[in-house]
Amino acid sequence: MPTIKISRKAIADIVPSEKPTIYYDATLKGFGLKVMPTGAKSWIIEYRPGAGGRGVSKKRIKIGSLATYSPEAARDEASRTLARVTLGSDPAASRSEERKGQTVAEVADAWLEEHVLIKRKPKTYYEYKLAVDRYIKPVLGNLKFALVEPADVSRMQAKIIRGKAAKANGGRTMANRALATMSAIYGWAQDLKVVPTGFNPVASIERFKENQIERFLTSQEIGALAAALTEAETVGLPYDVDETKAKAKHANKAENRRTVYGEHAIAAIRLYLFTGCRRSEILKLMWSDVDLERGILFLPDSKTGKKPVILSPHAQAILTNLTRIGKYVIAGADAGTTDEAPRSDLDRPWKAVTRRAGLSKLRLHDLRHTYASIGAGGGQGLPIIGKLLGHKNMATTQRYAHLDTDPMRRVADFIGGHIDRAIGGSNGEAA
């Protein structure tokens, strides 16, 4: 880990790397700044408790974030804490003991601030915080964290299902998310010795089975979608006018009621279909991440981290023919300006295109499922498909296993052929 003289200027020059990095201070031993790949920064101290020495394992605690402590204030706090260590104090143990008497709400808030906010993406933090504030705190917030029992967790689960855990109604998906969040909090607490190793009152609670919505387009439906996309960017898609309203008399004639959609919106939809990428991966894609010569997209920050996306000739053609405006591939309203931001959504063109294609209730994410289902149905192998989609866990790709009929088809053909030859060999003709 690098050593620097921690100052405001030095911190401003730090560029987040692919892995969490601690920058230790050159003047105060044990004091440092932890920088996450997301850019989140927190002040830490490291020390060896008791008599110290290399025979004693180091401990590390967070003393605050860059938002709450200036470099000078953080150094002062670190200095005072390390001085107490010299006198025999063990801040990590003291904090652990202190938390053993805390409520579920207090530990959950600490988990969000000290773990999720620093180590997870903003969207993940928001989703976890929603589960904590809306479902966990209203039911279990006042209980002592170390005294929660499975019966308490079951009670929370039941209240979420009945819509009594918060003002908003719950459901099976929300109940499962709340349980997953609680389980993650207890896992974190075990690491900090707030509760004994293995103590997790959520572990024995049965989750609800969720009906995952997975839509795979047929070849005919893909053709209908392609035709609607072509129509949308050329002559435009027809729209309806409510003839009963007063403004209807000022509307265009029926034959002229068409809306042409921009090439970037249409290209985005085509790229979803031909790459299997996630929504944000396409909308945030920058031209600097595109290597058309080698046919690869280098995504610096996908849901599962940095990853390459292999482009088929069809995907390469979409990008080659697309007009470059600004730094983002899918240009938005402010493309080319100094404050350019990724396009926020594709809801309007997507609804119009799917309506024209006759594909009701089709989601953009279903194009990713379709991409995977075509590969699985063609016997291309789940590990390769998982790599193309950027799945970290093979279990995520397993959802497409039932579509991979190729191995069974080969065996069925082999058995049938063997039987057919046996019949023909014995009688010279089929029975």
N, C-alpha and C positions, 0 to 999 in steps of 0.2 A: 504494500500500500504506500502511496506517495506521501512525502513529508513536505509541508509548505509553511511559510509564515502567514498564518491566517489573518487576513485583513479584508476590508470591504472590496478593495481593488482585486485582490487575489480570488475572492469568491466570485466576483463578476466575470472573471476570465475562465472559470471552470465550465467545461462542456461535458454534459452527462455522457457516460460510456454505456456499452451494452450490458454491463454487469454492475451491481451496487459497488461503489467505491468509497473508502474512507480516506479523507485527507487529514493526516495527523499534523498537529501544530508543532513547529520546530522549537518553540520556546517553553511550552507547558506540556510536559510528558503526560500522556494519557488523554489529552483533550483533542477532539477532532470533529470534522464535519462529514456526515454520511450523505452521499449523493446517489439517488436512485436513477435508473435509466429514464424514468418519467420526468426527471428534473426536480422532484421533491428533495428538500434538504433538511436535515435535522442535526442538532448538536448532540454529541455523545461523549462519554468518558469511559475509559477502560482502566481497570486496576486489578491488583491481586489482593484479596482480603487477608486479614490476619497478619501473620509474620511476613507474608509475601514470599518472594523467591520463585524460581522456575518450577519448583515442585507443586505450586499452588496454581490452579486453573484461573485464567483471567475471567473477569466478569465485565459486562458492558451494560450501561443504562443510558437511556435518552434523557437529556435534561431540558429539551425544548426544541422548537422548530425555528427556522430562519425568520418566519413571520412573527414569532413571539419574542425572540431574543436577537439583539444586534450582536455583532462579533465581540464587542467590548463587554456587553452584559453577559454573554454566554461564557466568555473567558473568566469573568469574576465569579460566576456561579460554579463553574468547573473547578476553579481554584479553591473555593470554600469547601466543595464536596470532597475533593482529593485531600484536603487538609484533615477533614474528619476521618478519612480512610487511614491516614497516617496515625491517628490517635486510636485506631481500632474499630472504627465504624465500618459497617457493610451495607451501603445504600441499597444494593439490589435485594438483599435479604430483608431489609427493613421495609422496602416497598412491597415485597411479596407478602410479608406478614400483615402489613396494613391493608392490602387488598383482600386478604382472607375474610375480613369483616365487612367488606363492601357489598352493596346490593347488586342485583343483576343489572340494573340501569347504569350504575357507576362503572362496572367492569365493561359493559358493552360500549359505553362512551369512550373508555380508555382504549379499547380494542380498535374502534373506528379511527381514533386520532393517532394512536401510536403505531398501528400496524397497517390497516387498510389504506388510510390516506397516503401513507408513505410508499407502500409496496404494490398498490394496485392502481389500475386506471381510474380516472374520475368517474366514468360511467359505472364501474363496479362499486366504487365507494357509494355512489348515489343509491344503487339498488340495495346494498347492504343496509345503509342508513334508513331507507324506506321500511325495510323489514323490521329493523330495531324499533323505530319510532311508532310505526303503525300497528305492529302485531305483538312484539315481545314485551316492550315496556308497559303497555296498558294492562297486561295480565300478570306478568312475572316481575316487573320492574322493582317492586318494593321488597321482594324476597332476598334473603341473604344468598349470595351467589354460590357459596360452598355448601349450602344446605338444600339446594333444589333437588327434588326427587323426580323419578319418571312420571309419577302421578300428576305432578305439577305441569310437566311438559304436555302430557295427554290432555289436561284441562285446557291449556292454551290451544292445542290443535283443534279441540272440539269447538271452542269459542270462535276460532277463525272460520271454521266451516259454517257455523250458525250466523256469522256476520256480527258477532258481539264483541270481537276483540278491538274494534275501532269503529269510527263512523262509517268507513267504507266497508262494503261487503267483501268477504274473503272468498275462499274456494279451495279446491284440492291443490291447485298449483301454488297458491299463496301459502297454504299450510305447509307444504313441502319446502318452500323457500325459507320460511321462518325456522323450520327445524334444521335445515342445512346451515343457516346463519348461526343458530344457537350452538350447533355442533362445532362450527369453526371457532366460535368464541371460547368454548371449553378446551379445544385443542391448543389454542394460543395460551390459555391460562395454565394448562399443564406444563407447557414449555417454561413458563415463568415461575413454576412451583406454587402457584396460587391455590391449586387443587392437586391432589395426589395423581401420579401417572395412572392413566386408565379411568379416571373419574370423569364420566360423561353421561349425565342422566338422559341425554337424547338418544344414545346409541341403541337402546332397546325398544324405541318407539317405532312402530311400523309405519312406513310412508304410504301415501295413497298412490295407486296406479294412475298415471296420467295418460290420457289419449293423445299421443303426439300427432299433430296434423302434418302429414307428409303428402304432398301432391307431386306426382311425376307426370310430365306432359307426354302424350303419345306422339308418334311421328306426325299424325294428322293435325294435332293441336299445335305442334311446333311450326308446321306449315302455315296454319291460320295466323299465328302470332307474327311470323315473318312477313306475311302479306299485309297485315295491319300496320307494321312498322314502316314498310315501304310506302304505303298509302299515306301514312302520317307525315312523312318528310317530303313527299312530292306534291300530290294534289290536295292533301289535307284530309282530316277526318270530319264527317258530317256531325253537326250538332243540332239539337232540337230547340225550338222556341215555344214558350207557353202562349198560344194564340189568344188565351182569355185575358191576358194582361194588356194594359193600355199601351205599353211601350212596344208591343208586338208589331204594330203598324209601321214602326220605323226600322224594323229588322230587315236584313237582306232577304232576297227572294230565296225560296226553298233550295233551288239548285246551286245557290252561291253560299250556302251556310256550311262552310268548311273551315277548319282550323289547321294550319300547317305548324308542325312542331319542329323546333330547331335540331340541327344535326347532332349536337352534343347530347341532348336528352335521349335521342334515339340510339346513338352510339353507346351510351351508358347501358341501356337495356340489352343491346346486342352483346356487349362485353360480359355482362352477368351470365348470359346463356353460354358463351363460348369459353369462359374461364372458370366458372364456378366460384368466383370471388364473392366475398361478403359485400353488403351494401356500402359500408364505410370505406372498404378497401378500394372500391372504384371511385367513389365521390371524392376521396382524399388523394387519389393518385396524381402525382406530379410528373411532368415530362422528364424531369431529371431522374426519375425512377424507371424510365422506360429504355430498354436496350433492344431496338428493333433489329439490329444487325445479328444479334445472337438469339433473338426471340424470347426475351425474358423480362419480367417485371421484378424489380427489387423493392419489395415493400419493407420500409424501415420500421413500421410499427403497426402490425396487424393485431388481431385479437390474441393470437398465440405468440406474439413477438415478431422479430425480424424473419422474413421468409421470401424465397423466390417463387415466382409464378411462371410456369412454362407456357408459352403462347403457341397455339396452333397457327397454321398459315392463315386461317380465316380470321382469327383474332388479330394477327399482325396486319392484315389488310384493313381491318376496321380502323386501327390506329394510324396506319400510313395515309389513309384517305381523309383523316379528320383534320380540320382547320385548327391550327395552333393559335390560341388567344390566351395570353397570360401563362402562368406557371402550372395551373391545374389542367389535366387532360380533359375533364368534363367541366367546361367553362360555365361559370355562373354569371349573374347580372353584373357583378363588379370585376369581371375578368380583365386583367391588364392594368388595374389601378394599384396604387401603393398599398391599399387596405384590402387587397384581394383575399377572399376566403373561399373554402370549398363550397360547392353547391350544396344546399341544405337538404333538398328532397327532390323526388321525381313523382310525387303523388298524382299531380294533374295529368301529365302525359301517360303515366302508367294506367290510370283508371280509364282514360279514353281509349288507349290501345287495346286493353283486355276486353273492354266492352265491345269494341268493333270486332275483335276476334272471337267473340262469344265464349270467353273464358271467365266465367263468373267466379268470384271469390279466390282468384289466383293471386298469390303474394309474390313479391319480387324474390323473396328467399326461396320460393319453390323452383326458381331457375337453377339455383345451386343444387337442390335435391335432384333435379332433372339431369344435370351434368353428371352427378355421381351415379345416378341410376343407370344411365346409358353405359358408363364404364363397367359397372358391376354386371349388368345384363349381358355385356359382351365378353364376360370372363376375363377382364383385364387384371384382376387381382386386387383385393382390398388394401394391402399395404401400399401399393403404388397410388391407388385412388386417394388414400389417406394423406399421402405426401402432396399430391396435387392440390388437395383441399386445405392443406395446412393444419391437419388434425394432430395434436400432440399425443392424444390418447387413442390407441387402436380401438378401444371400446366405442368411441364416437363413430367410427367408420363401420362398425359391425351392424349398424341399423340397416345397411344396404346388403347384408349377407344373403337375405332371402331372395334377392334378385339375381344372384350369381348362380344361374342354372347350368352354366357351361360344363363344369366338371361332371355333374350328374348326367347331363345329356351325352357326354362322351362315353360314360360307362354304360348308359342305357343302349346307345348305339352299338357298343362292343358286344354286349350280351345278346341283343337282338340279331346282330350279324352272325354271331357264333351259332345261335339256335337255327337261323335260316340256313347256314352252311351244313349243319348237321342233318337237317331235314332233307335238303337237296342231295346230300351225300348218301343217305340211306335208301331213298326211294327214287332219287333222280327228279322228283317233282314235289311241289308243296302238297302237304296233306289237306 
